[in-house]
Amino acid sequence: MGFQSIYQQAAARKGGEAALQALMPRVATADELAAQGDDRYLAEITRCIFKAGFVWRVIDNKWPGFEAAFEGFVPLYWQQVPPDVLEALAQDERIVRNMQKIRTVPDNARMIVEVAQTHGSFGAFLAQWPSSDQVGLLQFLKREGARLGGNSAQYFLRFVGWDGFILSGDVIAGLRREERLDASPGSKKALVQAQAAFNDWHQETGLPYSHLSRILSFTVD
């Protein structure tokens, strides 16, 4: 079955094509990704890590406090931050005081700095990575970063505008219905199967991967 039938089903559920298109996520251009400061990438990674397993709106409401407490998330500073600074943050009421998540900031700052040394910036690195190999990028982030397994890295990429899919519950259900996924969610095999499906649908339609992912999710009850 081609993706057109999936698209029509989603459009019918959302009140027509115009209404469906209004719900599509923003996709950044390569230039926009490259122009984004590395501090903003560290901030968004941190936000996604703190949101994992937590009520998202609480993190969003407290985010100005996070920005102040982490002093703008400058990677060059946070990659070598003294331990006493992290200990103080664990007592800082401006943020969610989860020490395990606080400790991811230096690790992810180091990843960003190291990538920037070879690519010019973390944004330039993301800009040159093809959406047809999202699995490879997710594996890189999981290996080189901290707490970037699961869906945290997928949401990070979506929120900064990198064009990729998210294996939400609805997307997984849609892929299973279309007989494109039979592996356990969260496994590398599931990621590879999802990648193959979205690669095929992107080739068929020319639509961005993030749009394909969201359209599929809208067809699930």
N, C-alpha and C positions, 0 to 999 in steps of 0.2 A: 504494500500500500504506500503510495506517495505521500509527501508531506502536505499536499494541497488539501486533502480531506481533513487532516488534523487542523490546518489553518481555518478551514470553513467551520469546523466544529467549535473552535475557540471563538471565532467571530460571532457565531450564533449565540453563544453563551454570554458574551460581553456586550451584545447590543449592536453588532455591526462592525465593519472593518475600521471605520474611523475611531470608534470607541476602543477597539482592540489596539490600534496603533498608538493611541494616547497613553496606553499602559506599558509601552515598551521601555526598557531601561536605556539610559544614555550610553553611547559607545564613544569613547574618546578616540581622536585621531592619533597617529604615531607622534606627530609633532606635539600634541597636547600632553601625551604621556611623558615625552622627553622633557617638556618644559616644567613639569611639576617638580617642586623641590623635594629633595630626599627626606627632609623633615616631615613633609606631609605623608609620605609613604610610611615612615615609622609610626606616625600618629595613627594612620588608618589601620595598620597591622595591629597596633596596641588596642585600638577600639574594638576590633573584631575579636581579639583574644579575650578581652574583658566581657564582651557580649556572650561568648560561648557558655551555655548552661546558665544564663542569667536573664533577667527581664531586660530586653533591649532598651526600652524607654528610660529605665533608671540610668543606664550608662549614658544615653544621649542627653538626658537632663543634667547630669553631672559633668558633661564633657568640658565646659569652660573651666571647671575646677581641675580636670585632668591636664588641660593645656597649661594652666598656671603652675600646677605642681611639677610637671615634667618640663617646664621652662621652654616650651615650644618644640620639644622632641628633636633637638639637634643631634644627629647621629654621631658626629665626631666627639661630642661630649659624653654621650651616654654609652658609647662603646667601652670607655675606660672609667666610668663613674666609680668613686670610692664606695666601699660597702656601707659606710655609715649613712650615705645619702639614701640608699635603698632602705635601710632600717628606719630612717626618719619617715620615708614615704609610707611605710607600713603602719604608721600612726597618724597619717595625714587624713583628716576628715573630709578634705575636698575630693577625695577619690574613693573608690571601693578598695578597701585595705586587704587585698589578697596577695600575700607575699609571693606565692608561686608565680602568679601572673606578673607582678611587679618585676620579678627577676628575669622575665623574658625580654625586657626592654634592652638591657645591654647586649644580650645575645643577638637579637634582631638588628640592633644598631650596628654590631660588628659585621653581620651579613651584608647590610646595605653599604657600609663603607668599603668592604672588600669588593663587592660587585662594582661600585662606582670607580674604584681604582683601575679596573680593567675595561669598563664600558663608558666611563665619563660621568655617568649618573645612574642611579637605580631606575629612573624613568626611561632612560635610553635603553637599558637592558630589557625592560618589559616591552618597549616599543618594537624591538627587533625579534621578539619571540612569537612564532606563528600560533594562531589559535588552533590550527590543525594538530598541534602537539601540546595541548593543555596538560595532558598527563605528565609530560616531561617537566613542564614548569612546576606543577604541583609537587612532583617528586623532589625537584630542586629545593623548593621552599621548605618542604618537610625535612629534608636532610640538612640544609644549611641554617635554617631558622629554628625558632623555639615555639612549641605548641602550635605549629602550623600544619598539623595533620587534620584529619576530619574535614569539616566544611569551612573552617575558619579561613583557610587560604582562598577557597572558592569565593567566599563572600568578600574578602579583601579585594580580589581582582575585580569583582563586579562593581564594588563601590568606588574604585578609582577609575573605572571606565574601560578596563581591559576586556576585550571581547571573549567571553567564555561562558560555559554552562555551569549551572549549580545543581548538584544532585540532591535536591530537596525531596521530601517524601512524595510530593505530587509528581515530580519529574521521574523519580524511580518507578512509581506506579504506571506512569505513561509509557516509559520504556518497556516495562514488563508487558503491558497490554499490546504493544506493537511488536512483541517478541524480539526485542533488541537487547534485552538484558535478562540473564538468569543467574548471575553471580551474587554473592552476598554484598549488600550495601557496605561501603567503606573499604572494600577490598580493591587491590590494584586491578584485578580482573574486571570488576564492575566499572572502574574508570576507563579501562581500555575498550570495553564494550560500548560504553556511552560515547566515548570519543569517536568510535567507528560510525555510530548512528548519526551523530551530529555532523561529522565530516560528510557523510552521504547526503544528508538533508541540506547542508550548506552548498554542496556542489549542485544539487537539484534546484534550489531556490535562489541562491545568492544572498539569502538573508544572514544577518549577523548571528553568531552562535548564541549570544545572550538573548536575542529575540526568539530564536528557535526554542531555546530552553523555557522561556516564560510562556510562549504560546502553547507548548506541550503541557505545561503545568495547568493551564486554564481548561484543559479538556478532562481533567480528573475531578470527580465528585468529592 
